[in-house]
Amino acid sequence: MVDIIYVVAFFLSFFIVFFLIPPLRSLAFKIDFLDKPVMNNERKIHRDPIPLTAGIAIFIGFFVTYLIAVDHHNDYQLFSILIGGTLILSIGIIDDWMKTKGREFHALPKLIVQVIAAILIYSSGIIFKGFMNPFTDQYIVLPIILQFVFTILWIFGVTTVINFSDGMDGLAGMLVTISATTLFIVAIAMNQTSSALMAIILIGVAIAYLKYNKPPAKIFMGDAGASFLGFMLAIIALDGAFKQATLLSILVPVLALGVPIFDNIFVVIKRFLAGKPVYKADATQAHYRLLASGLNQKQVVAFLSLLNLCFGLTAIIIILISV
């Protein structure tokens, strides 16, 4: 019966997004909600205006399915995930809208909203509490302040790195699909039904989006959609892979998101050493560097996807050893 729920959740989320994207794409052209190529912007690879409304479809597809498929024992937790996700989507839409008008959205309001969303999740009980000591088999509970700091940093960090990885047709969608699939398998192995359902729903919305975002892309999810997907991946990891984790299996969620995490750690260090703002987007991500090396877009996406798949398989092996 549980297996059927996973299948239903996947296809329901997939078809909601699949059928919502075309009308939202048409709406974007009517209201001029388009990502337009800009001269002398090395991060703009596309040549034609592309609608930025896929994030709305992803949000609706995820939460409609989530409300139907997941058994909600904690109303406040449900409320926190819904409100937190809405905040992330909303501030992302504002950011995307301002960019379509040629204006930059200040980083501080976005940072504040994302931290508030993360605090909501923490307050609902989805927390990084500690880990199992592999030598004594005792669960080590971290001090409250460290639980708070690690939880907020994880949610904010994953939200950000997925957003920063969305710079090429099909790339962020593929990375999210692989990461969510890894977390789904991990949740199944650990008998965590709720996390597994959230992961399979995320897989469904990501694959539906990829149907329209594969090169050449017909639509983008913008900062709104990418940040929302990152936010949900962070929650799934906290509610699943991090629970009762051993010292070794703490690496599992990090490896599941290996490419975006390690790439953006490299980028942040490089910007810091160069004296540049770490939050300001540029062309230092791995996909831009690979493109500059002579690979085409499809080759870059394939290479980074395969690399993330290798990280994901390593994470699965670790969890199978630990279970």
C-alpha angles and dihedrals in degrees: 000000000000090000090056090052090057091050092047092047092050096050095040092053091043096052095043091057093038093056097037097055098069096055091042089050090054090048091053091058091049095052095035094243092154137138102232125198112250125207115248093014107128092192094061106086100162121083102204131059110269126200116248100204103099091097090067091054091047091051094049093044092051099046098040089054093041092054091049103040107034120079104231113211095161116053094187091052090051090048092049095050092047096046093041091051091047091052092050092048094045097051088045092053091051089050092048092046093052091049090054087058092050095255130122120232113225114252096224099069090047091049092050094050093047092050091049089052090050091049089053090056091047091050090054092061100259095130143147096240103169143285144265117268103233092207100049101022088230122136111241111212114205122224113272093249091055091046089054096045095046093046095050093043092050095050094043092043097050092044089054100043094052089050092050090049092059098093105110137047110276097357104107091039091054094045091049092047092051093044093047091047090052091050090046092055090045091051091050090050090051094044092242103149098176094052091044091053093049089049095049090048089053090050090053095052093043094052092046089052090049090059087069100028101053112112118319091034120217093191141013129215092214125201088310096061097036093049091047092052090048091048092053093046089054091051093047090052093048093047093044127015095032094052113104088348120173119227089262098044091054082083091062100084090040091054091043087062093033103136099047093041099047094039093052093045086056091047094049092049091048093050092046093051090048091052093244126137106269092215097052113101119238138150099276097104118113094253092057092046092050090048090052090051091065105269118128123233096265092050092049092050091046093049096048092043091053090048091051089047089056090051089048094051090050089052091051092050090051093051093046089052091048098046 
